[in-house]
Amino acid sequence: MSTDPGKHALLRIATWNLERVSLRSWLKLPRLLQQIRAVDADVLVLTESRAGLPLAAAYPHVAHAPPHLTRRPDDDERWVSIWSRYLLTDAGIQPSARGTVAAVVHSPIGEVAVYGTVVPWSHEREPDGSLRLWAVHQAELDRQAEEWRALGSRYDAVCVAGDFNQSWRTPGYGTHQLRARHRAAVAEAGLRCLTEDVVVDGLPVIDHILVTDTWSRISGARVGPTWGRRSPDGVEMTDHSGVSVDFG
């Protein structure tokens, strides 16, 4: 894990893709939970996750995306969940089984509208089963961007976090055209990608944290701890690295 100058800021938001970890896993799950404890975030946006993770003691407030049974027949699996130490209330955005959920975090630095997301990967199939590379990704990005703009019209502080299936650096996962499309959507929503230059274990990250541009500067937002896919004893916990942002 990257050096942490000391916990902590007034608010830390982290995101990590858990790659559909099994609740019965004796190898990966304990190490994932140990890493989550080490990051010590106040708000966790977990993707490809599970509703039944044993996190309630540390994070008593949670908002889950609905189960997506056409892709994930186990109804405990969720594309995205927001776990929080602080009270969560409705953000006025309908959660999507495809991988979005939003909630207002009542934090020590004020209300923050947090939007958790998974933007589909390149080979996601359309509802009729057909495959056009990146087509579902582009359509979902456009849909989500409308919701980011809606949140920005209601709240001074918005944070969008999750698995974007797109690096903002080259070389990296994604395409030049889609990177430009992501950048445009983020700018139009008045957001700023704080993790665009983050590299973990030699790879540009595809999991990102976006924050309202003006508020990010007022709140002193900066990249917090980042960590790789492997545990300290060398076990691959997931196929994604994790990132966090500190405020205050």
Summary of the structure (lengths in Angstrom):
residues: 248
radius of gyration: 16.6
end to end distance: 21.2
largest distance: 50.1
contacts: 833
relative contact order: 0.18
helix: 21%
strand: 31%
